[in-house]
Amino acid sequence: MTDRRPMIAGNWKMNLSLLEAASLVKSIGEGIQDQGVDVLVAPPFTALGVVKGLIEDTGILLCAQNMHWESYGAYTGEISPAMLSEVGCSHVILGHSERRSLFKETDEMIDLKANAAVESGLIPIICIGETLEEREAGETFEVLKNQLAGSLHHFMNQKRLPLSTILAYEPVWAIGTGRTATPEQAQEVHQFLRESLTESFDANTAQGIRILYGGSVKPDNIKDLISKKDIDGALVGGASLKADSFVQIIRLGE
């Protein structure tokens, strides 16, 4: 058995007006009970303040979808860690596959962001994952090991990773495609990541870090996914935009 508390995180991406965001988070708050699961939502930047005001008594955690690694300066269009903390965020998603592919973010950039997040008191959710081409070429583990080493370079040099850090395994080929890694495929990768953390840090760190699965998670597959010993929850995309489906996932498909 593990003491790792499951987490269900909703990444709203570039969706929802302020009214829609408010309505969604109200419905989520009303629909969840004490499932023994941490619930987290990641609205667009513009909705963070509104959502924060509506989740005060719900236990729902507030997360940003990205940030810059610098504290301030001439970085037009960017958001600093301090700004996220001020608006009430406790977590921040870093290195999502869409940031990597569409906006050309590198492992080195994710490393800078992860270090800045921790220094600022934010908990990073660091995303890694392989493409379909890489999986079909048998390169999954090599790609993930390289992403992990690059994205956690600072912490690996220190030989210390905060136990609050969260990893999210997102097979790029399963994001928004309707395709989902089988529970066995996902478990195989999560186990590999935990073994890699043991090598880079220590067994206590590897066993303490939560690793989420992300990639077309739905109410009908969450129970099988989270039943695997190394899968600690889910980073949910499209299904988090509807209260009924997201609440069902929080209830682990019940």
Phi, psi and omega in degrees: 000155180237154176268002181291123181278129180299152176227136170244116185244134178252118178260107186281348180054212183266070183221158170082133170282175178298318180295319179293319179297317179297315180297317181297311185290329174297315180295322178296313180301322180286334186271340184270152174235193179277089181270359186074025183232135172284134180246133184222142175234144180236087179284169170299160181308319186295338183259359185301313183296317180297313182295319179303319181292343183258354184248007186308319186252015185258341186084358178288136181268147182254132185228144172265160183270350183183171173192168173266160181273345179275153182282330180191172175134189184276074181232072186308129177087358183260167180232135182268162175303319181296324178296321179292318178298319182297325181277352174112009179287142172251340184228162174212134177278132180230138173076023177305147185302330178290326175292321181291315187276314185279326185246011171058033176288138183256167175302323181297320177293319179296322178299315178298318181293317181298317179296317180295322179298311181297318179299332182266001178088009176268151178261118181278141169252102189263120186262138174219157179173155183259157175277170178298319180298319180292321178294314182293336177274001180075025186255009186307307186292323179296315180298314182293321179297319179293319178296319180296314181296320181287319184284339179244025186305313181301314183290325178294323176296324179280346185060034181208126178233124180304137182293343178285343180304141179239135172256150174229118175271116180237098173297117187303327182290351182250003184270114178070010183258347187086346176275139180230138171300140176297157177307325180290320177296316180295316179298319179302317180289317180299320177296318177299317180296321179293322177294322178295321177295325177297317180294319186278331181235264176196173184295322180297318177296313182299322181279342182269334183285134176276138177237117181265155173255137177226130179153091179056045176285135182222167178303329185274356177238352185296322184297316180292322180295310187283351177287343180284142192295335183255005178258117189255015180143200187214146169256108191258134178261259186306320183290350178273356182271355176236126186301318185296316181290321182292319178295322176298320178294318178301323178277011176059042173084002183280000000 
